[in-house]
Every structure is written in C-alpha cells, then in structure tokens.
Amino acid sequence: MSRFLLIAALHLAASAAFLSAAETARPNIVLIYADDLGYGDISCQGATRVSTPNIDRLAKEGLRFTDGHSSSATCTPSRFSMLTGEYAFRQKGTGVLPGDAGLIIKPGRTTLPSMLQKAGYKTAVVGKWHLGLGEGNVDWNTDVKPGPMEVGFDSSYIMAATGDRVPCVYVKDHKVVGLDPNDPIKVSYKEPFPGEPTGKANPDMLKLHPSHGHDMALINGISRIGYMTGGKSARWVDEDFADVITREAVSFIEANKNNAQPFFLFFATHDIHVPRVPNSRFVGKTPMGPRGDAIAQLDWSVGEVLDALERLKLAENTLIIFSSDNGPVVDDGYKDGAVEKLGDHKPAGEYRGGKYSRFEGATRVPFIVRWPAKVKPGTSDALVCQVDLSASFAALTGQTLAKGDAPDSLNVLPALLGESKEGRNHLVEHAAGLSLRKGPWKLITPANGPKVSKFTNTETGADPQMQLFDLTKDPGEKTNVASSHPEMVAEMKALLDKVATEGTPH
C-alpha cells in the first residue's frame, strides 16, 4: 500500500471511530413510564402470579436498580419533578390534578425535553400527561394549549387527564382527536349535565362499579370523576388504551428511524392505573383479575417498543429507562377484584406502603436502564431518582444547565451507566409530608392522621412521633429506632429542613 493510501485509510478509520463515538454520545432515548406499578409487580423482582418477560428482558440486558425512586407518592408531582428537575413540593398546585386543570409547568422554563431539543433531539410524548392543559377552563373544541408542545415536546398524543377523569378523549398536538364540531365537548367538575347518565344515578348501566368515588360521568360503561357532555365521536374505548398509545409510540420511532438527529420519546402508559379494563387479548392472562392482566398488557406494550427498536436496528444505540410514577395501589376506586384476587402477590415487594404513603413502597419503584452500546448488564444498589434525569441527560449530551434550572436534579450519570456504585447522597421523598433517605436510613417526620387510608387500605405512614428506620436491617420499616439514634434523627432532620428551605446542595 502506498504512503498516500495508508494515510487515507487511517484517516477514514479515525473518522469512522469519531462518528461512532459521537453517535454513542447522543443515543436515542426512550423513557417508558408505567403508572402505579409497584416494585414487586414484575417477575424480575419477585412476582410469581404474573409474568413480565419483556420487562424481564430489559432487566437481563440492562442495569436494574434496587434503590430507584420516583420523587413522589402520586402521579402529577412525580411527573412534574421528572420533567422539570425540581421537587414538586416547592410549587403550589402540583398535587393530583383534575382533568380541567391548567398547565402547571410554566412555558419557557427549562425542562427535560426542552433541554434535549437544544441538544438536537426530536422529542415526543405519548400517553398519560396529567400535568394540565391550557390556562384553566379549557375550551376543548379549539386549540388546546399551552400543553406539551409549549414545554419542550415537538409532538404529543396524550390522554387529556387520566383514565378515570373526564374528558375521556385523546389530544394530538393541540387538537382533540376525532372531534365532531357539531358535537362540542363541555366539562364540569362541579355539576352534572342534564340528560347525561352518571354512575351514581344509573348503576344498571355500569360494566365496572366504583368502590369509592368515581360515580359521575358514565362513559363506555364506566363512571368517572367529573362530568362531560358532547364529543361522542372522540371518546376513547378503555379496552383499546394500550393498543392506541403503543401504536402511536411505535409510529414515532418508525418516523424518526432515519433522521440525522436522535429522538427522545416519553412513553407514559395508562397501565396499570384505574380503571383497569385490559383488552380482551389479556383478560384471564393472570389469576389476579384486571390488575394482573393490566400488568401483562403493560409488558406487551414494552415488548412492542423493544421489537420496533430491534426491527429498525436502533436498539444498540437507544438508551431505555423503564420506571413508574409511584408505588402500587390495589383498590383505587373500582370493584375490579384486585383485592380479592391478590393472593400472596406483594405489589411493593418487601417494602411497606404504596401509592399515597410515606413508607418506602410509595416511591421505591422499578427502575431499569438499558443501552447495549454502553451499559453492561447487572444490578446496582445506587440511590437514584427520576428527578435526576435532567442533570444526568445534560451531562450525557454535553450541556450545562443554567443556574436555577432543574434545581433539585443531580448528575448521577455514572451510576445510571453502571460506571459508579454511588448515586445520590440523600433523597427527599414526597407524600402527604416529607421524608428523607440518606444511606441506609429513612426519616419520616411526625404527622397526625389515620395510619391506614379508609378508601385504599394503604398504610399512610402517619405517626405523631418521629420515625427512623435502618433499611439495611429493616427494609419493611417495622421497627422505629428513632429513640436509640437521636443523633441520626437530629442530623437528618437538619438536612431535610435545609433542603426544603434552601434547596438541594450540589
């Protein structure tokens, strides 16, 4: 080979290596966000009464975190924190939102998707949003905005609120899908509309009866929270939730398979939130009734995304994060047999509590990272939280967050990639009040109120005494050791107060 050809060959090899490194540095990112899925609801974390082969595949091929958390015990605040990098307790109005609430993320602020847009990503959200739309008193018959596209998403296909809240329609970008202008939608969370059936007044029309609440507008044989009229051609069919949003998620991936720019997909499933009405293909798949069958349906959705990435040869350089917005709840408002058919299944695994609770089962959720080009399969005990995705993905894409952006988000990228065993030093957990995790310790501040929720039968964690647990020895939070470790209580309470009032130290 001549000297010229040798130099040319070396140059081409170096260029190829550089391009490969550059592509690896900017992977596609798919965030699969389940709803109300507990730590113990998947078979790779101990479930035996339901099989989750696709989620298990993610865990086998990726890094499974044993101490991964949502930032809150309920959905809206967890989503807010994850997308903004700010603990939701810092902003008023971030509790569980009604279906007619205005957008609670201020347009123009830096968010996870807007930060990735600046890094050159095509961004989309598909599925459950539950962060509000418009500015309050939404007119569903015109452009519905501001919404996802005003806070960093290039496109969106979302449920207007949740499956158990009206309006029962999908919104694509700024428009209600399939709306007939001659049948306009009206929504009220105060008064029913004359002539419209409700679950309370028409129980004979129900195919799924409420156990508490959920007795207002009757849509598709299921009564909801809130009232609506009109929009009949646009109303969803609950049994088709998973099919519709999974198809939209896969379509986004297919549409961006050959783009020069990478993509970010926030795929927020409805499963396994109530009402649990899985498609007939999944009915009877488990012995646990609709809740178990909804888990099987969720696993199918995950499999469809994985298969699409494989088919399009995108899997190697796609970073997938699979997690849940909060811990599990069994009876969340409908008589679907979930309590009666639970058997020996433990939705939160060995952890106490669940959705709405101060105990560990409220925020310790499935948390799996897969990126074949970069992440070695295994298990990590590092403390990580969804609120850290902003800072971590900023580091991944070579960006610097401005002061004040994502204030509670910490860069735990080395832990997420399996390059470090260390994650966060501490974490604030948000339920009805604030708790603190630091190392093996969990501090729950005093609170009055019932110890068990009347409606959901969830242990709340409320206690007039300070509670301290050593999770290494007592993962089920059964033994309060606050009285024997006063110095640790004082140290953690001081840190919690500092974080709550002064911000997360960086």
C-alpha positions, 0 to 999 in steps of 0.5 A: 500500500502506498504512503498516500493510501495508508494515510487515507485509510487511517484517516477514514478509520479515525473518522469512522471511530469519531462518528461512532463515538459521537453517535454513542454520545447522543443515543436515542432515548426512550423513557417508558413510564408505567403508572402505579406499578409497584416494585414487586409487580414484575417477575424480575423482582419477585412476582410469581402470579404474573409474568413480565418477560419483556420487562424481564428482558430489559432487566437481563440486558440492562442495569436494574436498580434496587434503590430507584425512586420516583420523587413522589407518592402520586402521579402529577408531582412525580411527573412534574419533578421528572420533567422539570428537575425540581421537587414538586413540593416547592410549587403550589398546585402540583398535587393530583390534578383534575382533568380541567386543570391548567398547565402547571409547568410554566412555558419557557422554563427549562425542562427535560425535553426542552433541554434535549431539543437544544441538544438536537433531539426530536422529542415526543410524548405519548400517553398519560400527561396529567400535568394540565392543559391550557390556562384553566377552563379549557375550551376543548373544541379549539386549540388546546394549549399551552400543553406539551408542545409549549414545554419542550415536546415537538409532538404529543398524543396524550390522554387529556387527564387520566383514565378515570377523569373526564374528558375521556378523549385523546389530544394530538398536538393541540387538537382533540382527536376525532372531534365532531364540531357539531358535537362540542365537548363541555366539562364540569367538575362541579355539576352534572349535565342534564340528560347525561347518565352518571354512575351514581344515578344509573348503576344498571348501566355500569360494566365496572362499579366504583368502590369509592368515588368515581360515580359521575360521568358514565362513559363506555360503561364506566363512571368517572370523576367529573362530568362531560357532555358532547364529543361522542365521536372522540371518546376513547374505548378503555379496552383499546388504551394500550393498543392506541398509545403503543401504536402511536409510540411505535409510529414515532420511532418508525418516523424518526428511524432515519433522521440525522438527529436522535429522538427522545420519546416519553412513553407514559402508559395508562397501565396499570392505573384505574380503571383497569379494563385490559383488552380482551387479548389479556383478560384471564392472562393472570389469576389476579383479575384486571390488575394482573392482566393490566400488568401483562398488557403493560409488558406487551406494550414494552415488548412492542417498543423493544421489537420496533427498536430491534426491527429498525436496528436502533436498539444498540444505540437507544438508551431505555429507562423503564420506571413508574410514577409511584408505588402500587395501589390495589383498590383505587376506586373500582370493584375490579377484584384486585383485592380479592384476587391478590393472593400472596402477590406483594405489589411493593415487594418487601417494602411497606406502603404504596401509592399515597404513603410515606413508607418506602413502597410509595416511591421505591419503584422499578427502575431499569436502564438499558443501552447495549452500546454502553451499559453492561448488564447487572444490578446496582444498589445506587440511590437514584431518582427520576428527578435526576434525569435532567442533570444526568441527560445534560451531562450525557449530551454535553450541556450545562444547565443554567443556574436555577434550572432543574434545581433539585436534579443531580448528575448521577450519570455514572451510576445510571451507566453502571460506571459508579456504585454511588448515586445520590447522597440523600433523597427527599421523598414526597407524600402527604409530608416529607421524608428523607433517605440518606444511606441506609436510613429513612426519616419520616417526620411526625404527622397526625392522621389515620395510619391506614387510608379508609378508601385504599387500605394503604398504610399512610405512614402517619405517626405523631412521633418521629420515625427512623428506620435502618433499611439495611436491617429493616427494609419493611420499616417495622421497627422505629429506632428513632429513640436509640439514634437521636443523633441520626434523627437530629442530623437528618432532620437538619438536612431535610429542613435545609433542603426544603428551605434552601434547596438541594446542595450540589 
